[in-house]
């Protein structure tokens, strides 16, 4: 993912990378869906989460490109381990040393971190440089969980724990050497503000580190309150950072640091610290964090799953609950306010940050409409607030405007929510912002406004000789127009609805009936020629995006019947889907000039040109059902669930919940082919039983009688006791509480 960021990254750096195996996790208890699986000081679900899932990734090959994050669901501050300095790939699970505990706001290594700082307990004469201060630890003897990072720093013989809250953490360390401990605090930048207050045992500093997407006055504010006075305080210079060195007296062989963070001010960071940490003990905070996670993970219960399936499912659910991160904070009256990454001011109201719509519109936002609609309404109001504060809807909030990936897929988020009657946000203001985005020139290079809107309005497509990724941009624009049309109709704006609905058919202007593929079209109407042939369906890159013609061939989610007809009807369409899955994973590097990680990951998968490692194909397997072959959907979805996911790895970039949400919904037995239409296409449920506890107290009960690894096919479906003969189910029926029953078989 992150096309524009990757291009800049390729120009700027070449990183050596090491592919390694994840360490074996603790043995899981035998599965019993009707009994709690106990874990020390935790509930029965948080103990199933493997926060190392997806971390075994490099610049050259992604198994998730994730970090091992301790945080609360949607927490503002994420806390992770750092084992490597000066790289966005800051943690590798095979590394046996760590350099510290890092407060991170990085959503992906392709966009880098911002506002970060690092904390490392030590003793003796350790030097502050990252490698010099590092210590061995034993991952197999550590507790690395969403609610607690507990490990032993072997070099310092120190037992260390970090317990997160929404915006803060408690860091404790104790050693058995009989010598006093200290704390290194690494702050990026040449001259960060560091203010010690020895009388109150408080240290304040700010981190202004960022790689874009923020106004000039951006800062992350930190307040660190120690339980005991320090003996000495010093500041050391290292490459690219300053390190505060805090040492304690000989009588203190343990330290306790309560760390508050804010994007507003030091006073706000202290308020957050007092509200979230106060004087609570590590045990109290750990139990509370585990409880919050169990409440969220418990929205979905699964029954009859294997231990690996349970661990995979709840690890994916954990991943789906990390982003977007809360960006608002409580004021003196407890009301939300936030630093605006859109205008540099403190503003009232809610805000969220760090979500790539290109990745998450397909599965994550529809997942939220069903499982966490109350949180989704608040998130969508945040994007409305972004429009009000910055003048434009964001394309890729990280944390402010970022130019990254194609399309204005924010159209999809609002259309799906409005068509499903999700409350909690200003629909009229949302529509105003979406309409502006789709009709007026913005500044796409700065992260707002559609690419080439002038060409699109004139030609009804984006010309390949004028606009990069023109096929992807045109297809995304047509789908966005469909989404805006749905909102307009819902709000009674019929003239607008008709106009945008006409525009939604612009995909036809880049479809070549002779080849049956989408192709780049020049401003004069001629087809773009490929490098190796007049048309090469295996050539990656522009006019496509992170794929080739095969991967982008199916990108008309809003008019699948029209696409089926264009390709030649049901039989030809289903046949070409089968062909896509049977072809070898050929790729020609095209304009990239080298093999990028998505190519490598596709080549590693056994699915031909279907590259589940990247989002553009995530709806494709469900298109079999639209062409009259639901059995092929069932067969292939079950294979991908079993072969592309595990408790340890994803098959490509996880991308802030997108890959995880595909797994969650598909494992339940359905998936949204077209967000913006309030419906789901049926697939092949992975478990014999599942229950989604809905926000209003009702439940969606899912049964799959006869389900086993050898029975991926669905013989019959009943919805609320009545035979269901279609291939789709509507959202309203499921969201009001329903009983969905599948009868599984080993044959189609």
Secondary structure in CASP SS format (residue, H / E / C, confidence):
PFRMAT SS
TARGET T0000
AUTHOR 0000-0000-0000
METHOD secondary structure of the structure
MODEL  1
X C 1.00
X C 1.00
X H 1.00
X H 1.00
X H 1.00
X H 1.00
X H 1.00
X H 1.00
X H 1.00
X H 1.00
X H 1.00
X H 1.00
X C 1.00
X C 1.00
X C 1.00
X C 1.00
X C 1.00
X C 1.00
X C 1.00
X C 1.00
X C 1.00
X C 1.00
X C 1.00
X C 1.00
X C 1.00
X C 1.00
X C 1.00
X C 1.00
X C 1.00
X C 1.00
X C 1.00
X C 1.00
X C 1.00
X C 1.00
X C 1.00
X C 1.00
X C 1.00
X C 1.00
X E 1.00
X C 1.00
X C 1.00
X E 1.00
X C 1.00
X C 1.00
X C 1.00
X H 1.00
X H 1.00
X H 1.00
X C 1.00
X C 1.00
X C 1.00
X C 1.00
X C 1.00
X C 1.00
X C 1.00
X C 1.00
X C 1.00
X C 1.00
X C 1.00
X C 1.00
X C 1.00
X C 1.00
X C 1.00
X C 1.00
X C 1.00
X C 1.00
X C 1.00
X C 1.00
X C 1.00
X E 1.00
X C 1.00
X C 1.00
X C 1.00
X C 1.00
X C 1.00
X C 1.00
X C 1.00
X E 1.00
X E 1.00
X E 1.00
X E 1.00
X E 1.00
X C 1.00
X C 1.00
X C 1.00
X C 1.00
X C 1.00
X C 1.00
X C 1.00
X C 1.00
X C 1.00
X C 1.00
X C 1.00
X C 1.00
X C 1.00
X C 1.00
X E 1.00
X E 1.00
X C 1.00
X E 1.00
X E 1.00
X E 1.00
X E 1.00
X E 1.00
X C 1.00
X C 1.00
X C 1.00
X C 1.00
X C 1.00
X C 1.00
X C 1.00
X C 1.00
X C 1.00
X C 1.00
X C 1.00
X C 1.00
X E 1.00
X E 1.00
X E 1.00
X E 1.00
X E 1.00
X E 1.00
X E 1.00
X C 1.00
X C 1.00
X C 1.00
X C 1.00
X C 1.00
X C 1.00
X H 1.00
X H 1.00
X H 1.00
X H 1.00
X C 1.00
X E 1.00
X E 1.00
X C 1.00
X C 1.00
X H 1.00
X H 1.00
X H 1.00
X C 1.00
X E 1.00
X E 1.00
X E 1.00
X C 1.00
X C 1.00
X E 1.00
X E 1.00
X E 1.00
X E 1.00
X E 1.00
X E 1.00
X C 1.00
X C 1.00
X C 1.00
X C 1.00
X E 1.00
X E 1.00
X E 1.00
X E 1.00
X E 1.00
X E 1.00
X E 1.00
X C 1.00
X C 1.00
X C 1.00
X E 1.00
X E 1.00
X E 1.00
X E 1.00
X E 1.00
X E 1.00
X E 1.00
X E 1.00
X C 1.00
X C 1.00
X C 1.00
X C 1.00
X C 1.00
X E 1.00
X E 1.00
X E 1.00
X E 1.00
X E 1.00
X E 1.00
X E 1.00
X E 1.00
X C 1.00
X C 1.00
X C 1.00
X C 1.00
X C 1.00
X E 1.00
X E 1.00
X E 1.00
X E 1.00
X C 1.00
X C 1.00
X C 1.00
X C 1.00
X E 1.00
X E 1.00
X E 1.00
X E 1.00
X E 1.00
X E 1.00
X C 1.00
X C 1.00
X C 1.00
X C 1.00
X C 1.00
X C 1.00
X C 1.00
X C 1.00
X C 1.00
X C 1.00
X C 1.00
X C 1.00
X E 1.00
X E 1.00
X E 1.00
X E 1.00
X E 1.00
X E 1.00
X E 1.00
X C 1.00
X C 1.00
X C 1.00
X C 1.00
X C 1.00
X E 1.00
X E 1.00
X E 1.00
X E 1.00
X E 1.00
X E 1.00
X E 1.00
X C 1.00
X C 1.00
X E 1.00
X E 1.00
X E 1.00
X E 1.00
X E 1.00
X E 1.00
X E 1.00
X C 1.00
X C 1.00
X C 1.00
X C 1.00
X C 1.00
X C 1.00
X E 1.00
X E 1.00
X E 1.00
X E 1.00
X E 1.00
X E 1.00
X E 1.00
X E 1.00
X E 1.00
X C 1.00
X C 1.00
X C 1.00
X H 1.00
X H 1.00
X H 1.00
X H 1.00
X H 1.00
X H 1.00
X H 1.00
X H 1.00
X H 1.00
X H 1.00
X H 1.00
X C 1.00
X C 1.00
X C 1.00
X C 1.00
X C 1.00
X H 1.00
X H 1.00
X H 1.00
X H 1.00
X H 1.00
X H 1.00
X H 1.00
X H 1.00
X H 1.00
X H 1.00
X H 1.00
X H 1.00
X H 1.00
X H 1.00
X H 1.00
X H 1.00
X C 1.00
X C 1.00
X E 1.00
X E 1.00
X E 1.00
X E 1.00
X C 1.00
X C 1.00
X C 1.00
X H 1.00
X H 1.00
X H 1.00
X H 1.00
X H 1.00
X H 1.00
X H 1.00
X H 1.00
X H 1.00
X H 1.00
X H 1.00
X H 1.00
X H 1.00
X H 1.00
X C 1.00
X C 1.00
X C 1.00
X C 1.00
X E 1.00
X E 1.00
X C 1.00
X C 1.00
X E 1.00
X E 1.00
X C 1.00
X C 1.00
X C 1.00
X C 1.00
X C 1.00
X E 1.00
X E 1.00
X E 1.00
X E 1.00
X C 1.00
X C 1.00
X C 1.00
X C 1.00
X C 1.00
X C 1.00
X E 1.00
X E 1.00
X E 1.00
X C 1.00
X C 1.00
X C 1.00
X E 1.00
X E 1.00
X C 1.00
X C 1.00
X C 1.00
X H 1.00
X H 1.00
X H 1.00
X H 1.00
X C 1.00
X C 1.00
X C 1.00
X H 1.00
X H 1.00
X H 1.00
X H 1.00
X H 1.00
X H 1.00
X H 1.00
X H 1.00
X C 1.00
X H 1.00
X H 1.00
X H 1.00
X H 1.00
X H 1.00
X H 1.00
X H 1.00
X H 1.00
X H 1.00
X H 1.00
X H 1.00
X H 1.00
X H 1.00
X H 1.00
X H 1.00
X H 1.00
X H 1.00
X H 1.00
X C 1.00
X C 1.00
X C 1.00
X C 1.00
X C 1.00
X C 1.00
X C 1.00
X C 1.00
X C 1.00
X C 1.00
X C 1.00
X C 1.00
X C 1.00
X C 1.00
X C 1.00
X C 1.00
X C 1.00
X C 1.00
X C 1.00
X H 1.00
X H 1.00
X H 1.00
X H 1.00
X H 1.00
X H 1.00
X H 1.00
X H 1.00
X H 1.00
X H 1.00
X C 1.00
X C 1.00
X C 1.00
X C 1.00
X C 1.00
X C 1.00
X C 1.00
X H 1.00
X H 1.00
X H 1.00
X H 1.00
X H 1.00
X H 1.00
X H 1.00
X H 1.00
X H 1.00
X H 1.00
X H 1.00
X H 1.00
X H 1.00
X C 1.00
X C 1.00
X C 1.00
X E 1.00
X H 1.00
X H 1.00
X H 1.00
X C 1.00
X E 1.00
X C 1.00
X C 1.00
X C 1.00
X C 1.00
X H 1.00
X H 1.00
X H 1.00
X H 1.00
X H 1.00
X H 1.00
X H 1.00
X C 1.00
X C 1.00
X C 1.00
X C 1.00
X C 1.00
X C 1.00
X C 1.00
X C 1.00
X C 1.00
X C 1.00
X H 1.00
X H 1.00
X H 1.00
X H 1.00
X H 1.00
X H 1.00
X H 1.00
X H 1.00
X H 1.00
X H 1.00
X H 1.00
X H 1.00
X H 1.00
X H 1.00
X H 1.00
X H 1.00
X H 1.00
X H 1.00
X H 1.00
X H 1.00
X H 1.00
X C 1.00
X C 1.00
X C 1.00
X H 1.00
X H 1.00
X H 1.00
X H 1.00
X H 1.00
X H 1.00
X H 1.00
X H 1.00
X H 1.00
X H 1.00
X C 1.00
X C 1.00
X H 1.00
X H 1.00
X H 1.00
X H 1.00
X H 1.00
X E 1.00
X E 1.00
X C 1.00
X C 1.00
X C 1.00
X C 1.00
X E 1.00
X E 1.00
X C 1.00
X C 1.00
X E 1.00
X C 1.00
X C 1.00
X C 1.00
X C 1.00
X C 1.00
X E 1.00
X C 1.00
X C 1.00
X C 1.00
X C 1.00
X C 1.00
X C 1.00
X C 1.00
X C 1.00
X C 1.00
X C 1.00
X C 1.00
X E 1.00
X C 1.00
X C 1.00
X C 1.00
X C 1.00
X C 1.00
X C 1.00
X C 1.00
X C 1.00
X C 1.00
X H 1.00
X H 1.00
X H 1.00
X H 1.00
X C 1.00
X C 1.00
X C 1.00
X C 1.00
X H 1.00
X H 1.00
X H 1.00
X H 1.00
X H 1.00
X H 1.00
X H 1.00
X H 1.00
X H 1.00
X H 1.00
X H 1.00
X C 1.00
X C 1.00
X H 1.00
X H 1.00
X H 1.00
X H 1.00
X H 1.00
X H 1.00
X H 1.00
X H 1.00
X H 1.00
X H 1.00
X H 1.00
X H 1.00
X H 1.00
X C 1.00
X C 1.00
X C 1.00
X C 1.00
X C 1.00
X E 1.00
X C 1.00
X H 1.00
X H 1.00
X H 1.00
X C 1.00
X C 1.00
X C 1.00
X C 1.00
X H 1.00
X H 1.00
X H 1.00
X H 1.00
X H 1.00
X H 1.00
X H 1.00
X H 1.00
X C 1.00
X C 1.00
X C 1.00
X C 1.00
X C 1.00
X C 1.00
X C 1.00
X C 1.00
X C 1.00
X C 1.00
X H 1.00
X H 1.00
X H 1.00
X C 1.00
X C 1.00
X H 1.00
X H 1.00
X H 1.00
X H 1.00
X H 1.00
X H 1.00
X H 1.00
X C 1.00
X C 1.00
X C 1.00
X H 1.00
X H 1.00
X H 1.00
X H 1.00
X H 1.00
X H 1.00
X H 1.00
X H 1.00
X H 1.00
X H 1.00
X H 1.00
X H 1.00
X H 1.00
X H 1.00
X C 1.00
X C 1.00
X C 1.00
X C 1.00
X C 1.00
X C 1.00
X C 1.00
X C 1.00
X C 1.00
X C 1.00
X C 1.00
X C 1.00
X C 1.00
X C 1.00
X H 1.00
X H 1.00
X H 1.00
X H 1.00
X H 1.00
X H 1.00
X H 1.00
X H 1.00
X H 1.00
X H 1.00
X H 1.00
X C 1.00
X E 1.00
X E 1.00
X C 1.00
X C 1.00
X C 1.00
X C 1.00
X C 1.00
X C 1.00
X C 1.00
X E 1.00
X E 1.00
X E 1.00
X E 1.00
X C 1.00
X C 1.00
X C 1.00
X C 1.00
X C 1.00
X C 1.00
X E 1.00
X E 1.00
X E 1.00
X E 1.00
X E 1.00
X C 1.00
X C 1.00
X C 1.00
X C 1.00
X C 1.00
X E 1.00
X E 1.00
X E 1.00
X E 1.00
X E 1.00
X E 1.00
X E 1.00
X C 1.00
X C 1.00
X C 1.00
X C 1.00
X C 1.00
X C 1.00
X C 1.00
X E 1.00
X E 1.00
X E 1.00
X E 1.00
X E 1.00
X E 1.00
X E 1.00
X C 1.00
X C 1.00
X E 1.00
X E 1.00
X C 1.00
X C 1.00
X C 1.00
X C 1.00
X E 1.00
X E 1.00
X E 1.00
X H 1.00
X H 1.00
X H 1.00
X H 1.00
X H 1.00
X C 1.00
X C 1.00
X E 1.00
X E 1.00
X E 1.00
X E 1.00
X E 1.00
X E 1.00
X E 1.00
X E 1.00
X C 1.00
X C 1.00
X C 1.00
END
